[in-house]
């Protein structure tokens, strides 16, 4: 999501920092809307194997993964690493 169109376009007028910040804020809101809609459209149950793709993808010995890393990544890898 572009915040500063003039940074690469030679024929576009310069923008102010305030305009960039306003666009950045709007982009953040747009990104949240995209995520909400994507999550709403996801089926409750999947018939594909993509839901368990990490089950056999993690090759690091679980004992070597620091506790802080496990905590930080728990939403993603929690059910695969204990």
N, CA, C and O atoms as CSV, one atom per row, in Angstrom:
chain,resi,resn,atom,element,x,y,z
A,1,UNK,N,N,0.837,-1.171,0.000
A,1,UNK,CA,C,0.000,0.000,0.000
A,1,UNK,C,C,0.886,1.239,0.000
A,1,UNK,O,O,1.641,1.482,0.942
A,2,UNK,N,N,0.785,1.988,-1.032
A,2,UNK,CA,C,1.653,3.142,-1.241
A,2,UNK,C,C,1.283,4.279,-0.291
A,2,UNK,O,O,0.106,4.581,-0.094
A,3,UNK,N,N,2.301,4.901,0.291
A,3,UNK,CA,C,2.069,6.053,1.169
A,3,UNK,C,C,2.626,7.338,0.588
A,3,UNK,O,O,2.238,8.426,1.015
A,4,UNK,N,N,3.518,7.235,-0.366
A,4,UNK,CA,C,4.193,8.430,-0.874
A,4,UNK,C,C,4.403,8.287,-2.377
A,4,UNK,O,O,5.502,7.971,-2.832
A,5,UNK,N,N,3.348,8.521,-3.138
A,5,UNK,CA,C,3.353,8.306,-4.580
A,5,UNK,C,C,4.465,9.087,-5.276
A,5,UNK,O,O,5.051,8.593,-6.241
A,6,UNK,N,N,4.764,10.289,-4.807
A,6,UNK,CA,C,5.754,11.122,-5.500
A,6,UNK,C,C,7.180,10.632,-5.327
A,6,UNK,O,O,8.080,11.126,-6.007
A,7,UNK,N,N,7.412,9.685,-4.446
A,7,UNK,CA,C,8.785,9.243,-4.192
A,7,UNK,C,C,9.405,8.565,-5.410
A,7,UNK,O,O,10.629,8.466,-5.491
A,8,UNK,N,N,8.603,8.100,-6.348
A,8,UNK,CA,C,9.165,7.451,-7.530
A,8,UNK,C,C,8.618,8.017,-8.835
A,8,UNK,O,O,9.108,7.671,-9.910
A,9,UNK,N,N,7.620,8.873,-8.755
A,9,UNK,CA,C,6.974,9.376,-9.961
A,9,UNK,C,C,7.424,10.813,-10.227
A,9,UNK,O,O,7.031,11.718,-9.492
A,10,UNK,N,N,8.237,11.044,-11.255
A,10,UNK,CA,C,8.828,12.375,-11.480
A,10,UNK,C,C,7.815,13.466,-11.833
A,10,UNK,O,O,8.108,14.648,-11.654
A,11,UNK,N,N,6.649,13.103,-12.323
A,11,UNK,CA,C,5.666,14.107,-12.739
A,11,UNK,C,C,4.576,14.362,-11.703
A,11,UNK,O,O,3.608,15.067,-11.985
A,12,UNK,N,N,4.722,13.807,-10.535
A,12,UNK,CA,C,3.709,13.962,-9.485
A,12,UNK,C,C,4.169,15.023,-8.499
A,12,UNK,O,O,5.357,15.117,-8.193
A,13,UNK,N,N,3.237,15.817,-8.002
A,13,UNK,CA,C,3.588,16.861,-7.040
A,13,UNK,C,C,4.088,16.243,-5.736
A,13,UNK,O,O,3.722,15.119,-5.394
A,14,UNK,N,N,4.920,16.979,-5.019
A,14,UNK,CA,C,5.410,16.524,-3.719
A,14,UNK,C,C,4.259,16.487,-2.728
A,14,UNK,O,O,3.276,17.215,-2.865
A,15,UNK,N,N,4.399,15.639,-1.743
A,15,UNK,CA,C,3.381,15.531,-0.699
A,15,UNK,C,C,4.020,15.914,0.639
A,15,UNK,O,O,5.243,15.949,0.771
A,16,UNK,N,N,3.182,16.193,1.607
A,16,UNK,CA,C,3.675,16.567,2.925
A,16,UNK,C,C,3.742,15.339,3.825
A,16,UNK,O,O,3.163,14.294,3.527
A,17,UNK,N,N,4.454,15.490,4.918
A,17,UNK,CA,C,4.504,14.414,5.907
A,17,UNK,C,C,3.122,14.098,6.451
A,17,UNK,O,O,2.803,12.937,6.709
A,18,UNK,N,N,2.305,15.121,6.624
A,18,UNK,CA,C,0.939,14.915,7.130
A,18,UNK,C,C,0.112,14.094,6.143
A,18,UNK,O,O,-0.677,13.240,6.548
A,19,UNK,N,N,0.294,14.355,4.840
A,19,UNK,CA,C,-0.427,13.579,3.836
A,19,UNK,C,C,0.022,12.115,3.854
A,19,UNK,O,O,-0.792,11.199,3.729
A,20,UNK,N,N,1.317,11.920,4.009
A,20,UNK,CA,C,1.839,10.547,4.080
A,20,UNK,C,C,1.267,9.829,5.294
A,20,UNK,O,O,0.842,8.679,5.190
A,21,UNK,N,N,1.253,10.496,6.440
A,21,UNK,CA,C,0.727,9.877,7.658
A,21,UNK,C,C,-0.766,9.565,7.522
A,21,UNK,O,O,-1.227,8.523,7.987
A,22,UNK,N,N,-1.514,10.457,6.891
A,22,UNK,CA,C,-2.947,10.212,6.685
A,22,UNK,C,C,-3.152,8.997,5.778
A,22,UNK,O,O,-4.016,8.157,6.031
A,23,UNK,N,N,-2.350,8.920,4.730
A,23,UNK,CA,C,-2.451,7.777,3.821
A,23,UNK,C,C,-2.035,6.493,4.529
A,23,UNK,O,O,-2.657,5.448,4.340
A,24,UNK,N,N,-0.994,6.569,5.337
A,24,UNK,CA,C,-0.553,5.404,6.106
A,24,UNK,C,C,-1.661,4.922,7.036
A,24,UNK,O,O,-1.906,3.721,7.149
A,25,UNK,N,N,-2.329,5.859,7.700
A,25,UNK,CA,C,-3.442,5.503,8.597
A,25,UNK,C,C,-4.568,4.839,7.807
A,25,UNK,O,O,-5.123,3.830,8.241
A,26,UNK,N,N,-4.900,5.399,6.659
A,26,UNK,CA,C,-5.956,4.811,5.822
A,26,UNK,C,C,-5.539,3.420,5.336
A,26,UNK,O,O,-6.363,2.507,5.279
A,27,UNK,N,N,-4.266,3.263,4.987
A,27,UNK,CA,C,-3.776,1.952,4.561
A,27,UNK,C,C,-3.893,0.926,5.684
A,27,UNK,O,O,-4.245,-0.228,5.436
A,28,UNK,N,N,-3.603,1.336,6.914
A,28,UNK,CA,C,-3.720,0.427,8.060
A,28,UNK,C,C,-5.177,-0.004,8.232
A,28,UNK,O,O,-5.455,-1.176,8.487
A,29,UNK,N,N,-6.099,0.941,8.093
A,29,UNK,CA,C,-7.521,0.602,8.187
A,29,UNK,C,C,-7.929,-0.336,7.052
A,29,UNK,O,O,-8.680,-1.287,7.265
A,30,UNK,N,N,-7.434,-0.066,5.855
A,30,UNK,CA,C,-7.744,-0.932,4.712
A,30,UNK,C,C,-7.194,-2.340,4.924
A,30,UNK,O,O,-7.864,-3.322,4.606
A,31,UNK,N,N,-5.993,-2.441,5.453
A,31,UNK,CA,C,-5.389,-3.755,5.712
A,31,UNK,C,C,-6.219,-4.526,6.733
A,31,UNK,O,O,-6.411,-5.734,6.592
A,32,UNK,N,N,-6.707,-3.842,7.752
A,32,UNK,CA,C,-7.554,-4.494,8.754
A,32,UNK,C,C,-8.852,-4.999,8.126
A,32,UNK,O,O,-9.316,-6.092,8.447
A,33,UNK,N,N,-9.432,-4.205,7.235
A,33,UNK,CA,C,-10.655,-4.621,6.542
A,33,UNK,C,C,-10.398,-5.859,5.691
A,33,UNK,O,O,-11.204,-6.789,5.670
A,34,UNK,N,N,-9.268,-5.859,4.990
A,34,UNK,CA,C,-8.917,-7.012,4.151
A,34,UNK,C,C,-8.784,-8.266,5.014
A,34,UNK,O,O,-9.295,-9.328,4.659
A,35,UNK,N,N,-8.098,-8.138,6.145
A,35,UNK,CA,C,-7.930,-9.291,7.033
A,35,UNK,C,C,-9.263,-9.768,7.589
A,35,UNK,O,O,-9.527,-10.970,7.627
A,36,UNK,N,N,-10.112,-8.825,8.024
A,36,UNK,CA,C,-11.430,-9.221,8.552
A,36,UNK,C,C,-12.219,-10.005,7.514
A,36,UNK,O,O,-12.798,-11.046,7.828
A,37,UNK,N,N,-12.246,-9.511,6.279
A,37,UNK,CA,C,-12.993,-10.184,5.225
A,37,UNK,C,C,-12.380,-11.542,4.884
A,37,UNK,O,O,-13.101,-12.511,4.646
A,38,UNK,N,N,-11.059,-11.607,4.863
A,38,UNK,CA,C,-10.395,-12.882,4.566
A,38,UNK,C,C,-10.711,-13.913,5.641
A,38,UNK,O,O,-10.973,-15.077,5.339
A,39,UNK,N,N,-10.684,-13.479,6.892
A,39,UNK,CA,C,-10.976,-14.401,7.992
A,39,UNK,C,C,-12.427,-14.841,7.957
A,39,UNK,O,O,-12.725,-16.013,8.187
A,40,UNK,N,N,-13.336,-13.912,7.672
A,40,UNK,CA,C,-14.763,-14.257,7.583
A,40,UNK,C,C,-15.024,-15.275,6.486
A,40,UNK,O,O,-15.890,-16.138,6.623
A,41,UNK,N,N,-14.271,-15.171,5.394
A,41,UNK,CA,C,-14.517,-16.057,4.254
A,41,UNK,C,C,-13.866,-17.433,4.401
A,41,UNK,O,O,-14.115,-18.331,3.597
A,42,UNK,N,N,-13.039,-17.592,5.422
A,42,UNK,CA,C,-12.398,-18.894,5.625
A,42,UNK,C,C,-13.419,-19.896,6.162
A,42,UNK,O,O,-14.195,-19.572,7.061
A,43,UNK,N,N,-13.421,-21.090,5.621
A,43,UNK,CA,C,-14.357,-22.103,6.120
A,43,UNK,C,C,-13.991,-22.533,7.537
A,43,UNK,O,O,-12.822,-22.520,7.922
A,44,UNK,N,N,-15.007,-22.913,8.305
A,44,UNK,CA,C,-14.773,-23.358,9.682
A,44,UNK,C,C,-13.940,-24.637,9.704
A,44,UNK,O,O,-13.084,-24.819,10.570
A,45,UNK,N,N,-14.199,-25.501,8.758
A,45,UNK,CA,C,-13.448,-26.752,8.657
A,45,UNK,C,C,-12.860,-26.858,7.256
A,45,UNK,O,O,-13.514,-26.517,6.271
A,46,UNK,N,N,-11.637,-27.326,7.177
A,46,UNK,CA,C,-10.988,-27.469,5.880
A,46,UNK,C,C,-10.936,-28.934,5.476
A,46,UNK,O,O,-10.775,-29.830,6.304
A,47,UNK,N,N,-11.076,-29.140,4.201
A,47,UNK,CA,C,-10.954,-30.492,3.673
A,47,UNK,C,C,-9.577,-30.715,3.060
A,47,UNK,O,O,-9.213,-31.842,2.723
A,48,UNK,N,N,-8.817,-29.638,2.918
A,48,UNK,CA,C,-7.479,-29.744,2.344
A,48,UNK,C,C,-6.457,-30.026,3.457
A,48,UNK,O,O,-6.786,-29.964,4.642
A,49,UNK,N,N,-5.240,-30.331,3.068
A,49,UNK,CA,C,-4.187,-30.609,4.033
A,49,UNK,C,C,-3.443,-29.353,4.469
A,49,UNK,O,O,-2.515,-29.431,5.275
A,50,UNK,N,N,-3.842,-28.191,3.942
A,50,UNK,CA,C,-3.119,-26.961,4.256
A,50,UNK,C,C,-3.207,-26.603,5.733
A,50,UNK,O,O,-2.310,-25.945,6.259
A,51,UNK,N,N,-4.258,-27.017,6.402
A,51,UNK,CA,C,-4.417,-26.712,7.821
A,51,UNK,C,C,-3.409,-27.394,8.719
A,51,UNK,O,O,-3.211,-26.980,9.862
A,52,UNK,N,N,-2.775,-28.428,8.216
A,52,UNK,CA,C,-1.769,-29.134,9.014
A,52,UNK,C,C,-0.415,-29.178,8.300
A,52,UNK,O,O,0.389,-30.081,8.529
A,53,UNK,N,N,-0.179,-28.207,7.447
A,53,UNK,CA,C,1.049,-28.176,6.652
A,53,UNK,C,C,2.307,-28.133,7.515
A,53,UNK,O,O,3.343,-28.669,7.122
A,54,UNK,N,N,2.231,-27.507,8.677
A,54,UNK,CA,C,3.413,-27.414,9.534
A,54,UNK,C,C,3.701,-28.704,10.317
A,54,UNK,O,O,4.776,-28.846,10.900
A,55,UNK,N,N,2.775,-29.612,10.330
A,55,UNK,CA,C,2.951,-30.835,11.116
A,55,UNK,C,C,4.254,-31.559,10.786
A,55,UNK,O,O,4.892,-32.125,11.675
A,56,UNK,N,N,4.643,-31.545,9.544
A,56,UNK,CA,C,5.858,-32.248,9.121
A,56,UNK,C,C,6.898,-31.304,8.540
A,56,UNK,O,O,7.896,-31.751,7.974
A,57,UNK,N,N,6.671,-29.995,8.674
A,57,UNK,CA,C,7.584,-29.013,8.099
A,57,UNK,C,C,8.635,-28.536,9.099
A,57,UNK,O,O,9.698,-28.061,8.700
A,58,UNK,N,N,8.350,-28.656,10.366
A,58,UNK,CA,C,9.300,-28.203,11.385
A,58,UNK,C,C,10.330,-29.293,11.624
A,58,UNK,O,O,9.999,-30.390,12.073
A,59,UNK,N,N,11.585,-28.978,11.321
A,59,UNK,CA,C,12.617,-30.003,11.451
A,59,UNK,C,C,13.547,-29.761,12.638
A,59,UNK,O,O,14.344,-30.630,12.993
A,60,UNK,N,N,13.446,-28.580,13.253
A,60,UNK,CA,C,14.276,-28.276,14.412
A,60,UNK,C,C,13.795,-29.100,15.600
A,60,UNK,O,O,12.596,-29.176,15.868
A,61,UNK,N,N,14.723,-29.706,16.298
A,61,UNK,CA,C,14.386,-30.465,17.504
A,61,UNK,C,C,13.695,-29.518,18.480
A,61,UNK,O,O,14.230,-28.459,18.807
A,62,UNK,N,N,12.515,-29.897,18.940
A,62,UNK,CA,C,11.714,-29.049,19.834
A,62,UNK,C,C,12.491,-28.643,21.079
A,62,UNK,O,O,12.261,-27.562,21.622
A,63,UNK,N,N,13.402,-29.488,21.536
A,63,UNK,CA,C,14.193,-29.182,22.736
A,63,UNK,C,C,15.151,-28.005,22.505
A,63,UNK,O,O,15.605,-27.380,23.463
A,64,UNK,N,N,15.456,-27.704,21.248
A,64,UNK,CA,C,16.391,-26.631,20.927
A,64,UNK,C,C,15.715,-25.278,20.718
A,64,UNK,O,O,16.394,-24.260,20.579
A,65,UNK,N,N,14.399,-25.261,20.694
A,65,UNK,CA,C,13.670,-24.016,20.474
A,65,UNK,C,C,13.510,-23.293,21.814
A,65,UNK,O,O,12.916,-23.841,22.742
A,66,UNK,N,N,14.032,-22.073,21.921
A,66,UNK,CA,C,13.932,-21.341,23.184
A,66,UNK,C,C,12.479,-21.125,23.622
A,66,UNK,O,O,11.581,-20.982,22.792
A,67,UNK,N,N,12.273,-21.106,24.917
A,67,UNK,CA,C,10.941,-20.926,25.483
A,67,UNK,C,C,10.279,-19.646,24.961
A,67,UNK,O,O,9.086,-19.636,24.659
A,68,UNK,N,N,11.064,-18.566,24.858
A,68,UNK,CA,C,10.511,-17.293,24.382
A,68,UNK,C,C,10.041,-17.405,22.932
A,68,UNK,O,O,9.031,-16.807,22.560
A,69,UNK,N,N,10.762,-18.160,22.120
A,69,UNK,CA,C,10.372,-18.356,20.722
A,69,UNK,C,C,9.092,-19.167,20.645
A,69,UNK,O,O,8.202,-18.861,19.852
A,70,UNK,N,N,9.002,-20.196,21.463
A,70,UNK,CA,C,7.771,-21.001,21.503
A,70,UNK,C,C,6.574,-20.136,21.859
A,70,UNK,O,O,5.504,-20.248,21.261
A,71,UNK,N,N,6.778,-19.265,22.852
A,71,UNK,CA,C,5.690,-18.384,23.281
A,71,UNK,C,C,5.313,-17.418,22.158
A,71,UNK,O,O,4.133,-17.252,21.849
A,72,UNK,N,N,6.313,-16.783,21.549
A,72,UNK,CA,C,6.049,-15.816,20.484
A,72,UNK,C,C,5.368,-16.440,19.275
A,72,UNK,O,O,4.576,-15.779,18.603
A,73,UNK,N,N,5.663,-17.693,18.992
A,73,UNK,CA,C,5.113,-18.368,17.811
A,73,UNK,C,C,3.992,-19.346,18.153
A,73,UNK,O,O,3.573,-20.127,17.299
A,74,UNK,N,N,3.509,-19.314,19.379
A,74,UNK,CA,C,2.523,-20.303,19.818
A,74,UNK,C,C,1.262,-20.321,18.973
A,74,UNK,O,O,0.680,-21.385,18.758
A,75,UNK,N,N,0.830,-19.170,18.493
A,75,UNK,CA,C,-0.385,-19.146,17.663
A,75,UNK,C,C,-0.176,-19.886,16.340
A,75,UNK,O,O,-1.131,-20.379,15.741
A,76,UNK,N,N,1.064,-19.959,15.895
A,76,UNK,CA,C,1.358,-20.593,14.611
A,76,UNK,C,C,1.800,-22.041,14.788
A,76,UNK,O,O,1.304,-22.933,14.099
A,77,UNK,N,N,2.733,-22.277,15.712
A,77,UNK,CA,C,3.320,-23.618,15.832
A,77,UNK,C,C,2.971,-24.314,17.134
A,77,UNK,O,O,3.448,-25.420,17.387
A,78,UNK,N,N,2.151,-23.690,17.961
A,78,UNK,CA,C,1.850,-24.225,19.282
A,78,UNK,C,C,1.409,-25.670,19.318
A,78,UNK,O,O,1.833,-26.428,20.190
A,79,UNK,N,N,0.569,-26.059,18.389
A,79,UNK,CA,C,0.067,-27.432,18.423
A,79,UNK,C,C,1.070,-28.459,17.875
A,79,UNK,O,O,0.855,-29.667,17.974
A,80,UNK,N,N,2.166,-27.955,17.298
A,80,UNK,CA,C,3.163,-28.859,16.733
A,80,UNK,C,C,4.435,-28.963,17.561
A,80,UNK,O,O,5.255,-29.854,17.334
A,81,UNK,N,N,4.602,-28.066,18.511
A,81,UNK,CA,C,5.831,-28.060,19.297
A,81,UNK,C,C,5.448,-27.919,20.761
A,81,UNK,O,O,4.713,-27.006,21.138
A,82,UNK,N,N,5.943,-28.814,21.563
A,82,UNK,CA,C,5.589,-28.739,22.993
A,82,UNK,C,C,6.824,-28.745,23.858
A,82,UNK,O,O,6.720,-28.688,25.083
